[in-house]
Amino acid sequence: MTTTLQQQPVPNPQMKRLVYSKYREMLGSYNDKANTIIQALPEYLVHEDKGFNITSLVENPRDGFQ
């Protein structure tokens, strides 16, 4: 069995920009829909996500694994 290496096409920068802008547009529209849904929920069902903080993980490595 022989394998031939095929050269990948060079990415088109204009296409990359177009795809990325459409992706950002899509995220923005879903963010608005999600905010509307969250605002309609009772307060006790909504919890704020504090996100991920690498500094606190480095300072207290065991906190992230309990």
Secondary structure, DSSP 8 states (H G I E B T S, - for coil): ------------HHHHHHHHHHHHHHHHHHHHHHHHHHHHS-GGG--------HHHHHHSTTGGG-
